[in-house]
């Protein structure tokens, strides 16, 4: 008999299989169930320490560092998640763009 995956399992598998981002929003997981069920699954995963809630509706996988213990989320990943949900456009400054391609 095939075992049904819980929404919690589907969320964790999706995050581990994804290489696109380190920060996720609730909307990223709505394909796994209705919004209240997904919200409850995210709350359970956060309480269990498998996910870290950054702010309402924004999560990441907690990363451990040998000296610093738990690290902070990547600032640009959080900004990207917030902007993606809002539908706003993100425009880099010239200084940031030069730094990201290594010309500074």
Secondary structure, DSSP 8 states (H G I E B T S, - for coil): ------HHHHHHHHHHH--S-SEEEGGGGGGGS-HHHHHHHHHHHHHTTSSEEEETTEEE---EETTTEE----HHHHHHHHHHHHT------HHHHHHHHT--
